[in-house]
């Protein structure tokens, strides 16, 4: 099996990306690479939280990129009261190059070294770093945790969400033994986690059919740490979790009970970076212009984008490269994105006092996304003729309307069917 075909199977990067090189000018920094190709840099989403002491270095899963993950990571930063930085995997988004184990490992090490040894605005003690890897991201995070343990520089904790024992084992489950036969045992988490002796949290869904929860159990057994926890959700699958119950609560408990003994309780690090790393490199601008020329800039999928804000314009006024069309599978993507946004928004409203909603940046950003998403959903519903698809989309629309009513009135919209039934019962009595 050719290297290019193997890479396409292992690293299905979104094409086009879910963001542009200038999408988040206040949040994306370009971390210099340590290799010889100095003109390239690692696009890294940096989300700072005022007063936070600890930094989570996050490695995202497959089929997404840092643009796709921003909403979730904003939520994690807010609810866990931490700084979060998520580096782009090599070959994804605007991280120029070919995906591969050694390249991605090099990038996560460069990001770690930047924040602990290089950043002139303030360096994090290694005891205040938590590594968090999801799915394919469990590979580089486990590698780095193991490497740092060998160097006697262990971080405060390692979190693995939906991890695999090795790429070979995961590929054999997904595509059968024939495909697994052609793969070397890269990303061997089961072997590397034996070296990790610091706090470890493994989260896995029992409904995960892509990477079964037995992988998480095997890693828990192989882990060399005495301070380790395994959290198995009865209802979660590979991509869908209850954000509060399955992620925030166990992570928060893990940080307070197991990581706290490792934290350096000295001065807080602001997470501020020099203006030079916010400047978009020339290579990224060229990638951006090439994508625009080839009309590979993503169409309306991110409801918060400038394109989505202008979706009321007549079709003929929209530039060709921004054309709106419903490609295959759009409904699953829209339902998934809308459901995640609604769940996060609802969780925020339940934890933040109502009097603070109007001035809370994250609440207002999510509200804007949900309003635009609901508007876009209605537009698409008006163009769908398949009654089965309509029935599939209507509950999603109702979910979005409910959370918007929760914001407006402090409570979700009443179920009209239930209300009518209640009135009938009252009349009968």
DOKOL-226182 format. One record per residue (C-alpha): x, y, z; residue number from 1; residue in one letter. Coordinates in Angstrom, 2 decimals. Last residue first. Layout:
BEGIN
<atom <X Y Z> NUM 'A'>;
...
END
This chain:
BEGIN
<atom <-61.18 16.61 35.64> 429 'X'>;
<atom <-61.68 16.31 31.90> 428 'X'>;
<atom <-61.00 20.01 31.44> 427 'X'>;
<atom <-57.71 19.76 33.35> 426 'X'>;
<atom <-56.65 16.72 31.33> 425 'X'>;
<atom <-57.41 18.58 28.09> 424 'X'>;
<atom <-55.34 21.53 29.32> 423 'X'>;
<atom <-52.39 19.23 30.12> 422 'X'>;
<atom <-52.61 17.63 26.66> 421 'X'>;
<atom <-52.48 21.07 25.08> 420 'X'>;
<atom <-49.40 21.97 27.12> 419 'X'>;
<atom <-47.69 18.69 26.22> 418 'X'>;
<atom <-48.27 19.29 22.53> 417 'X'>;
<atom <-47.13 22.89 22.82> 416 'X'>;
<atom <-43.87 21.87 24.54> 415 'X'>;
<atom <-42.99 25.01 26.46> 414 'X'>;
<atom <-40.10 27.08 25.17> 413 'X'>;
<atom <-37.02 26.77 27.32> 412 'X'>;
<atom <-36.60 28.90 30.45> 411 'X'>;
<atom <-34.75 32.12 31.31> 410 'X'>;
<atom <-36.92 34.04 28.88> 409 'X'>;
<atom <-34.57 35.13 26.09> 408 'X'>;
<atom <-31.64 32.77 26.69> 407 'X'>;
<atom <-33.88 29.76 27.31> 406 'X'>;
<atom <-35.92 30.80 24.29> 405 'X'>;
<atom <-32.74 30.65 22.20> 404 'X'>;
<atom <-32.02 27.23 23.69> 403 'X'>;
<atom <-35.48 26.03 22.70> 402 'X'>;
<atom <-35.31 27.46 19.18> 401 'X'>;
<atom <-32.08 25.56 18.53> 400 'X'>;
<atom <-33.57 22.28 19.76> 399 'X'>;
<atom <-36.72 22.82 17.69> 398 'X'>;
<atom <-34.61 23.27 14.55> 397 'X'>;
<atom <-32.77 20.04 15.34> 396 'X'>;
<atom <-36.11 18.28 15.88> 395 'X'>;
<atom <-37.22 19.54 12.42> 394 'X'>;
<atom <-34.16 18.24 10.56> 393 'X'>;
<atom <-34.92 14.51 10.57> 392 'X'>;
<atom <-38.59 14.99 9.74> 391 'X'>;
<atom <-37.54 17.17 6.80> 390 'X'>;
<atom <-35.10 14.48 5.66> 389 'X'>;
<atom <-37.85 11.87 5.67> 388 'X'>;
<atom <-40.18 14.27 3.81> 387 'X'>;
<atom <-37.68 14.63 0.93> 386 'X'>;
<atom <-38.52 17.95 -0.72> 385 'X'>;
<atom <-35.79 20.09 0.85> 384 'X'>;
<atom <-35.43 23.73 -0.27> 383 'X'>;
<atom <-37.43 25.36 2.54> 382 'X'>;
<atom <-35.65 23.17 5.06> 381 'X'>;
<atom <-32.34 24.60 3.85> 380 'X'>;
<atom <-33.42 28.16 4.59> 379 'X'>;
<atom <-34.85 27.13 7.97> 378 'X'>;
<atom <-31.50 25.51 8.84> 377 'X'>;
<atom <-29.63 28.66 7.80> 376 'X'>;
<atom <-31.71 30.76 10.15> 375 'X'>;
<atom <-31.15 28.27 12.95> 374 'X'>;
<atom <-27.40 28.36 12.33> 373 'X'>;
<atom <-27.33 32.16 12.24> 372 'X'>;
<atom <-29.18 32.40 15.58> 371 'X'>;
<atom <-26.98 29.61 17.01> 370 'X'>;
<atom <-23.74 31.29 15.98> 369 'X'>;
<atom <-24.85 34.66 17.36> 368 'X'>;
<atom <-25.83 33.03 20.67> 367 'X'>;
<atom <-22.47 31.27 20.77> 366 'X'>;
<atom <-20.59 34.57 20.41> 365 'X'>;
<atom <-22.86 36.26 22.95> 364 'X'>;
<atom <-22.33 33.56 25.56> 363 'X'>;
<atom <-18.58 33.54 24.89> 362 'X'>;
<atom <-18.27 37.32 25.28> 361 'X'>;
<atom <-20.33 37.64 28.48> 360 'X'>;
<atom <-21.88 41.11 28.68> 359 'X'>;
<atom <-25.51 40.15 28.01> 358 'X'>;
<atom <-25.25 36.89 29.94> 357 'X'>;
<atom <-23.99 38.39 33.22> 356 'X'>;
<atom <-27.43 39.06 34.80> 355 'X'>;
<atom <-28.42 35.46 34.02> 354 'X'>;
<atom <-25.72 34.04 36.31> 353 'X'>;
<atom <-23.40 31.66 34.39> 352 'X'>;
<atom <-23.61 27.89 34.99> 351 'X'>;
<atom <-26.96 27.02 33.42> 350 'X'>;
<atom <-26.50 29.46 30.56> 349 'X'>;
<atom <-23.14 27.89 29.77> 348 'X'>;
<atom <-24.58 24.36 29.70> 347 'X'>;
<atom <-27.36 25.49 27.36> 346 'X'>;
<atom <-24.85 27.10 24.99> 345 'X'>;
<atom <-22.64 23.99 24.98> 344 'X'>;
<atom <-25.56 21.70 24.25> 343 'X'>;
<atom <-26.94 24.01 21.55> 342 'X'>;
<atom <-23.58 24.37 19.81> 341 'X'>;
<atom <-23.03 20.59 19.87> 340 'X'>;
<atom <-26.51 19.99 18.46> 339 'X'>;
<atom <-26.06 22.59 15.72> 338 'X'>;
<atom <-22.71 21.17 14.63> 337 'X'>;
<atom <-24.01 17.57 14.56> 336 'X'>;
<atom <-27.26 18.46 12.83> 335 'X'>;
<atom <-25.42 20.54 10.21> 334 'X'>;
<atom <-22.82 17.87 9.54> 333 'X'>;
<atom <-25.46 15.14 9.25> 332 'X'>;
<atom <-27.55 17.32 6.91> 331 'X'>;
<atom <-24.60 18.19 4.67> 330 'X'>;
<atom <-23.92 14.54 3.84> 329 'X'>;
<atom <-23.86 15.08 0.10> 328 'X'>;
<atom <-23.47 18.72 -0.88> 327 'X'>;
<atom <-26.12 21.36 -0.37> 326 'X'>;
<atom <-25.08 24.46 -2.23> 325 'X'>;
<atom <-24.18 28.00 -1.29> 324 'X'>;
<atom <-21.71 29.85 -3.50> 323 'X'>;
<atom <-18.83 31.61 -1.79> 322 'X'>;
<atom <-16.29 31.00 -4.60> 321 'X'>;
<atom <-18.88 32.27 -7.08> 320 'X'>;
<atom <-19.36 35.55 -5.27> 319 'X'>;
<atom <-22.84 36.04 -3.74> 318 'X'>;
<atom <-24.98 38.70 -5.40> 317 'X'>;
<atom <-26.73 36.21 -7.71> 316 'X'>;
<atom <-27.96 34.14 -4.76> 315 'X'>;
<atom <-29.81 37.03 -3.18> 314 'X'>;
<atom <-28.25 38.22 0.08> 313 'X'>;
<atom <-29.76 36.73 3.23> 312 'X'>;
<atom <-26.62 34.60 3.65> 311 'X'>;
<atom <-24.52 37.59 4.64> 310 'X'>;
<atom <-23.88 36.55 8.24> 309 'X'>;
<atom <-23.14 33.04 7.00> 308 'X'>;
<atom <-20.39 34.38 4.72> 307 'X'>;
<atom <-18.85 36.38 7.55> 306 'X'>;
<atom <-18.52 33.15 9.52> 305 'X'>;
<atom <-20.45 32.40 12.69> 304 'X'>;
<atom <-22.66 29.74 11.12> 303 'X'>;
<atom <-19.62 27.65 10.15> 302 'X'>;
<atom <-20.86 25.42 7.37> 301 'X'>;
<atom <-21.44 27.92 4.59> 300 'X'>;
<atom <-18.85 27.18 1.89> 299 'X'>;
<atom <-15.25 26.25 2.62> 298 'X'>;
<atom <-12.58 27.95 0.54> 297 'X'>;
<atom <-11.66 25.54 -2.23> 296 'X'>;
<atom <-12.52 27.80 -5.14> 295 'X'>;
<atom <-9.24 26.95 -6.90> 294 'X'>;
<atom <-8.24 30.62 -6.82> 293 'X'>;
<atom <-9.42 30.91 -3.22> 292 'X'>;
<atom <-7.41 27.84 -2.22> 291 'X'>;
<atom <-4.30 29.23 -3.93> 290 'X'>;
<atom <-4.80 32.56 -2.16> 289 'X'>;
<atom <-4.96 30.86 1.25> 288 'X'>;
<atom <-1.94 28.64 0.59> 287 'X'>;
<atom <-0.01 31.74 -0.51> 286 'X'>;
<atom <-1.08 33.64 2.62> 285 'X'>;
<atom <0.00 30.66 4.73> 284 'X'>;
<atom <3.46 30.60 3.08> 283 'X'>;
<atom <3.83 34.35 3.71> 282 'X'>;
<atom <3.38 33.98 7.45> 281 'X'>;
<atom <0.32 35.53 9.19> 280 'X'>;
<atom <1.50 37.80 12.01> 279 'X'>;
<atom <0.23 36.59 15.38> 278 'X'>;
<atom <3.68 35.21 16.25> 277 'X'>;
<atom <5.27 38.69 15.92> 276 'X'>;
<atom <2.75 40.28 18.32> 275 'X'>;
<atom <4.44 38.57 21.26> 274 'X'>;
<atom <2.45 35.94 23.20> 273 'X'>;
<atom <0.33 36.28 26.34> 272 'X'>;
<atom <-0.38 33.06 28.23> 271 'X'>;
<atom <-0.82 35.11 31.39> 270 'X'>;
<atom <1.49 32.96 33.51> 269 'X'>;
<atom <0.49 32.87 37.18> 268 'X'>;
<atom <3.18 33.18 39.82> 267 'X'>;
<atom <4.00 30.12 41.91> 266 'X'>;
<atom <1.67 27.21 42.67> 265 'X'>;
<atom <3.50 24.73 40.43> 264 'X'>;
<atom <0.95 22.00 39.90> 263 'X'>;
<atom <1.85 18.34 40.55> 262 'X'>;
<atom <-0.26 17.82 43.69> 261 'X'>;
<atom <-3.22 19.47 41.96> 260 'X'>;
<atom <-3.14 16.96 39.09> 259 'X'>;
<atom <-4.88 14.09 40.90> 258 'X'>;
<atom <-7.81 15.54 42.86> 257 'X'>;
<atom <-8.51 18.95 41.36> 256 'X'>;
<atom <-7.43 18.24 37.80> 255 'X'>;
<atom <-9.12 14.83 37.69> 254 'X'>;
<atom <-12.33 16.24 39.18> 253 'X'>;
<atom <-12.40 18.96 36.52> 252 'X'>;
<atom <-11.72 16.41 33.79> 251 'X'>;
<atom <-14.44 14.04 35.11> 250 'X'>;
<atom <-17.04 16.86 35.30> 249 'X'>;
<atom <-16.12 18.59 32.03> 248 'X'>;
<atom <-16.07 15.47 29.83> 247 'X'>;
<atom <-18.84 12.90 30.20> 246 'X'>;
<atom <-21.31 14.78 32.41> 245 'X'>;
<atom <-20.90 18.32 31.08> 244 'X'>;
<atom <-20.15 17.73 27.43> 243 'X'>;
<atom <-22.53 14.79 27.02> 242 'X'>;
<atom <-20.47 13.06 24.37> 241 'X'>;
<atom <-20.89 12.46 20.63> 240 'X'>;
<atom <-17.89 11.77 18.43> 239 'X'>;
<atom <-16.71 8.25 19.24> 238 'X'>;
<atom <-19.87 7.10 21.02> 237 'X'>;
<atom <-21.20 8.27 24.38> 236 'X'>;
<atom <-24.14 6.61 26.19> 235 'X'>;
<atom <-22.63 4.35 28.86> 234 'X'>;
<atom <-19.66 6.63 29.40> 233 'X'>;
<atom <-16.47 4.94 30.57> 232 'X'>;
<atom <-14.11 6.93 32.80> 231 'X'>;
<atom <-10.72 5.34 33.48> 230 'X'>;
<atom <-8.49 6.94 36.10> 229 'X'>;
<atom <-4.79 6.93 36.79> 228 'X'>;
<atom <-2.59 8.04 39.66> 227 'X'>;
<atom <-0.46 4.92 40.01> 226 'X'>;
<atom <1.03 5.60 36.61> 225 'X'>;
<atom <2.65 2.95 34.41> 224 'X'>;
<atom <-0.32 2.70 32.04> 223 'X'>;
<atom <-0.79 -0.78 30.52> 222 'X'>;
<atom <-4.09 -1.49 32.31> 221 'X'>;
<atom <-5.51 1.94 31.45> 220 'X'>;
<atom <-4.33 1.56 27.86> 219 'X'>;
<atom <-6.16 -1.78 27.57> 218 'X'>;
<atom <-9.35 -0.25 29.00> 217 'X'>;
<atom <-9.21 2.63 26.52> 216 'X'>;
<atom <-8.75 0.19 23.64> 215 'X'>;
<atom <-11.64 -1.91 24.99> 214 'X'>;
<atom <-13.76 1.22 24.56> 213 'X'>;
<atom <-14.04 0.38 20.87> 212 'X'>;
<atom <-12.44 2.72 18.29> 211 'X'>;
<atom <-14.98 3.32 15.52> 210 'X'>;
<atom <-17.91 1.58 17.26> 209 'X'>;
<atom <-17.93 3.86 20.31> 208 'X'>;
<atom <-21.12 3.10 22.28> 207 'X'>;
<atom <-19.11 2.39 25.44> 206 'X'>;
<atom <-17.68 5.89 25.24> 205 'X'>;
<atom <-14.09 6.48 26.37> 204 'X'>;
<atom <-12.31 8.86 28.73> 203 'X'>;
<atom <-8.79 8.06 29.99> 202 'X'>;
<atom <-7.28 10.24 32.73> 201 'X'>;
<atom <-3.57 10.02 33.62> 200 'X'>;
<atom <-1.59 11.52 36.52> 199 'X'>;
<atom <2.20 11.14 36.21> 198 'X'>;
<atom <4.01 7.80 35.75> 197 'X'>;
<atom <4.07 7.60 31.95> 196 'X'>;
<atom <6.61 5.04 30.72> 195 'X'>;
<atom <3.99 2.30 30.25> 194 'X'>;
<atom <2.03 4.76 28.12> 193 'X'>;
<atom <4.54 4.26 25.32> 192 'X'>;
<atom <3.85 0.58 24.62> 191 'X'>;
<atom <0.08 0.87 24.54> 190 'X'>;
<atom <0.22 4.15 22.65> 189 'X'>;
<atom <1.98 2.61 19.66> 188 'X'>;
<atom <1.50 5.52 17.26> 187 'X'>;
<atom <2.97 3.45 14.43> 186 'X'>;
<atom <2.78 -0.36 14.38> 185 'X'>;
<atom <3.56 -0.59 10.67> 184 'X'>;
<atom <0.58 -0.73 8.39> 183 'X'>;
<atom <0.17 -3.11 5.45> 182 'X'>;
<atom <-1.30 -5.93 7.57> 181 'X'>;
<atom <-3.82 -3.54 9.13> 180 'X'>;
<atom <-5.40 -3.04 5.71> 179 'X'>;
<atom <-5.86 -6.79 5.25> 178 'X'>;
<atom <-6.87 -7.32 8.89> 177 'X'>;
<atom <-10.09 -5.36 8.52> 176 'X'>;
<atom <-11.02 -1.75 7.78> 175 'X'>;
<atom <-12.11 -0.24 11.10> 174 'X'>;
<atom <-10.93 -2.90 13.56> 173 'X'>;
<atom <-7.69 -3.55 11.71> 172 'X'>;
<atom <-7.12 0.19 11.41> 171 'X'>;
<atom <-7.47 0.66 15.20> 170 'X'>;
<atom <-5.01 -2.16 15.93> 169 'X'>;
<atom <-2.47 -0.77 13.45> 168 'X'>;
<atom <-2.91 2.78 14.71> 167 'X'>;
<atom <-2.06 1.61 18.22> 166 'X'>;
<atom <-3.82 1.19 21.57> 165 'X'>;
<atom <-6.45 3.71 20.52> 164 'X'>;
<atom <-7.81 6.76 22.34> 163 'X'>;
<atom <-11.42 8.01 22.72> 162 'X'>;
<atom <-10.29 10.92 24.94> 161 'X'>;
<atom <-6.82 10.69 26.48> 160 'X'>;
<atom <-5.93 13.17 29.22> 159 'X'>;
<atom <-2.32 13.41 30.47> 158 'X'>;
<atom <-1.38 15.31 33.62> 157 'X'>;
<atom <0.85 17.78 35.42> 156 'X'>;
<atom <3.74 17.32 32.98> 155 'X'>;
<atom <6.77 15.14 33.56> 154 'X'>;
<atom <10.21 16.59 33.04> 153 'X'>;
<atom <12.44 13.68 34.04> 152 'X'>;
<atom <13.67 13.36 30.42> 151 'X'>;
<atom <12.20 9.86 30.14> 150 'X'>;
<atom <8.92 11.24 31.53> 149 'X'>;
<atom <9.06 13.98 28.90> 148 'X'>;
<atom <9.28 11.39 26.12> 147 'X'>;
<atom <6.36 9.38 27.52> 146 'X'>;
<atom <4.15 12.46 27.83> 145 'X'>;
<atom <5.20 13.52 24.32> 144 'X'>;
<atom <4.37 10.16 22.75> 143 'X'>;
<atom <1.07 9.96 24.64> 142 'X'>;
<atom <0.16 13.43 23.34> 141 'X'>;
<atom <1.28 12.62 19.78> 140 'X'>;
<atom <-0.85 9.45 19.56> 139 'X'>;
<atom <-3.89 10.54 21.59> 138 'X'>;
<atom <-4.49 13.13 18.87> 137 'X'>;
<atom <-5.72 10.33 16.56> 136 'X'>;
<atom <-8.71 10.01 18.96> 135 'X'>;
<atom <-8.55 13.04 21.28> 134 'X'>;
<atom <-5.35 14.08 22.99> 133 'X'>;
<atom <-5.05 16.29 26.06> 132 'X'>;
<atom <-1.67 17.22 27.56> 131 'X'>;
<atom <-1.79 19.18 30.81> 130 'X'>;
<atom <0.95 21.72 31.49> 129 'X'>;
<atom <1.36 23.40 34.89> 128 'X'>;
<atom <4.19 21.13 36.12> 127 'X'>;
<atom <6.11 21.99 32.94> 126 'X'>;
<atom <6.38 25.55 34.29> 125 'X'>;
<atom <4.78 27.94 31.79> 124 'X'>;
<atom <7.02 30.59 30.21> 123 'X'>;
<atom <6.20 34.27 29.94> 122 'X'>;
<atom <6.18 37.02 27.30> 121 'X'>;
<atom <9.46 35.87 25.73> 120 'X'>;
<atom <7.93 32.49 24.73> 119 'X'>;
<atom <10.88 30.11 24.42> 118 'X'>;
<atom <11.14 27.48 27.17> 117 'X'>;
<atom <7.75 26.24 28.42> 116 'X'>;
<atom <5.34 27.69 25.85> 115 'X'>;
<atom <7.64 27.30 22.86> 114 'X'>;
<atom <8.95 23.93 24.01> 113 'X'>;
<atom <5.41 22.48 24.14> 112 'X'>;
<atom <4.58 23.87 20.69> 111 'X'>;
<atom <7.84 22.51 19.24> 110 'X'>;
<atom <7.21 19.12 20.85> 109 'X'>;
<atom <3.70 19.02 19.38> 108 'X'>;
<atom <5.16 19.81 15.95> 107 'X'>;
<atom <7.94 17.20 16.04> 106 'X'>;
<atom <5.45 14.53 17.05> 105 'X'>;
<atom <3.24 15.54 14.11> 104 'X'>;
<atom <6.16 15.26 11.67> 103 'X'>;
<atom <7.41 11.92 13.11> 102 'X'>;
<atom <3.98 10.30 13.00> 101 'X'>;
<atom <2.98 11.51 9.55> 100 'X'>;
<atom <0.95 14.14 7.77> 99 'X'>;
<atom <2.63 15.82 4.81> 98 'X'>;
<atom <3.50 19.51 4.87> 97 'X'>;
<atom <2.05 22.96 5.49> 96 'X'>;
<atom <0.04 23.50 8.66> 95 'X'>;
<atom <-2.66 25.73 7.18> 94 'X'>;
<atom <-5.57 23.34 7.71> 93 'X'>;
<atom <-4.24 19.81 8.13> 92 'X'>;
<atom <-1.00 18.41 6.68> 91 'X'>;
<atom <0.77 18.54 10.03> 90 'X'>;
<atom <-1.81 18.58 12.83> 89 'X'>;
<atom <-2.90 22.04 13.94> 88 'X'>;
<atom <-1.96 22.96 17.49> 87 'X'>;
<atom <-4.60 23.51 20.14> 86 'X'>;
<atom <-3.77 25.88 22.98> 85 'X'>;
<atom <-6.02 26.16 26.00> 84 'X'>;
<atom <-5.59 28.45 29.02> 83 'X'>;
<atom <-7.49 27.15 32.03> 82 'X'>;
<atom <-10.62 27.99 34.01> 81 'X'>;
<atom <-12.20 24.54 33.43> 80 'X'>;
<atom <-15.55 26.01 32.34> 79 'X'>;
<atom <-14.16 28.87 30.25> 78 'X'>;
<atom <-11.23 27.08 28.60> 77 'X'>;
<atom <-13.36 24.00 27.89> 76 'X'>;
<atom <-16.10 26.13 26.30> 75 'X'>;
<atom <-13.65 28.00 24.10> 74 'X'>;
<atom <-12.23 24.59 23.16> 73 'X'>;
<atom <-15.63 23.35 22.04> 72 'X'>;
<atom <-16.29 26.44 19.91> 71 'X'>;
<atom <-12.80 26.43 18.41> 70 'X'>;
<atom <-12.81 22.78 17.33> 69 'X'>;
<atom <-13.80 23.16 13.65> 68 'X'>;
<atom <-11.25 25.91 13.15> 67 'X'>;
<atom <-8.59 23.78 14.84> 66 'X'>;
<atom <-9.15 20.95 12.37> 65 'X'>;
<atom <-11.57 18.07 11.86> 64 'X'>;
<atom <-11.74 14.65 10.18> 63 'X'>;
<atom <-9.36 13.11 12.67> 62 'X'>;
<atom <-9.00 14.14 16.29> 61 'X'>;
<atom <-7.55 17.22 17.96> 60 'X'>;
<atom <-4.31 17.54 19.93> 59 'X'>;
<atom <-4.75 19.91 22.89> 58 'X'>;
<atom <-2.05 21.53 25.01> 57 'X'>;
<atom <-3.86 22.52 28.21> 56 'X'>;
<atom <-2.23 25.38 30.11> 55 'X'>;
<atom <-2.53 26.02 33.84> 54 'X'>;
<atom <-2.66 29.14 36.01> 53 'X'>;
<atom <-5.79 30.91 34.82> 52 'X'>;
<atom <-6.44 34.46 36.03> 51 'X'>;
<atom <-7.88 35.65 32.73> 50 'X'>;
<atom <-8.45 32.74 30.31> 49 'X'>;
<atom <-6.41 32.65 27.10> 48 'X'>;
<atom <-7.39 30.69 24.01> 47 'X'>;
<atom <-4.46 30.02 21.68> 46 'X'>;
<atom <-5.27 28.21 18.42> 45 'X'>;
<atom <-1.97 27.12 16.91> 44 'X'>;
<atom <-0.87 27.35 13.28> 43 'X'>;
<atom <2.57 25.68 13.17> 42 'X'>;
<atom <5.20 27.59 11.22> 41 'X'>;
<atom <6.95 27.27 7.86> 40 'X'>;
<atom <9.77 29.48 6.63> 39 'X'>;
<atom <12.11 27.67 9.03> 38 'X'>;
<atom <12.19 24.50 6.97> 37 'X'>;
<atom <15.27 23.21 8.80> 36 'X'>;
<atom <13.30 21.81 11.70> 35 'X'>;
<atom <12.50 23.65 14.94> 34 'X'>;
<atom <9.20 24.99 13.69> 33 'X'>;
<atom <8.08 28.46 14.71> 32 'X'>;
<atom <4.66 28.76 16.41> 31 'X'>;
<atom <2.17 30.74 14.34> 30 'X'>;
<atom <-0.48 32.19 16.63> 29 'X'>;
<atom <-4.22 31.98 16.09> 28 'X'>;
<atom <-6.45 33.62 18.70> 27 'X'>;
<atom <-6.72 37.34 18.05> 26 'X'>;
<atom <-6.71 37.03 14.24> 25 'X'>;
<atom <-9.27 34.19 14.24> 24 'X'>;
<atom <-10.30 33.64 10.63> 23 'X'>;
<atom <-7.15 35.09 9.01> 22 'X'>;
<atom <-5.65 31.83 7.76> 21 'X'>;
<atom <-9.09 30.59 6.77> 20 'X'>;
<atom <-11.15 28.15 8.77> 19 'X'>;
<atom <-12.99 24.84 8.47> 18 'X'>;
<atom <-10.32 23.57 6.06> 17 'X'>;
<atom <-11.11 22.73 2.42> 16 'X'>;
<atom <-10.49 19.85 2.47> 15 'X'>;
<atom <-10.92 18.43 5.94> 14 'X'>;
<atom <-7.91 16.19 6.77> 13 'X'>;
<atom <-8.46 12.45 6.43> 12 'X'>;
<atom <-5.20 11.37 8.15> 11 'X'>;
<atom <-4.95 7.59 8.42> 10 'X'>;
<atom <-6.64 6.60 5.14> 9 'X'>;
<atom <-5.15 9.42 3.07> 8 'X'>;
<atom <-1.76 8.77 4.68> 7 'X'>;
<atom <-1.89 5.09 3.73> 6 'X'>;
<atom <-2.80 6.02 0.15> 5 'X'>;
<atom <0.14 8.44 -0.07> 4 'X'>;
<atom <2.54 5.90 1.44> 3 'X'>;
<atom <1.56 3.29 -1.11> 2 'X'>;
<atom <0.00 0.00 0.00> 1 'X'>;
END
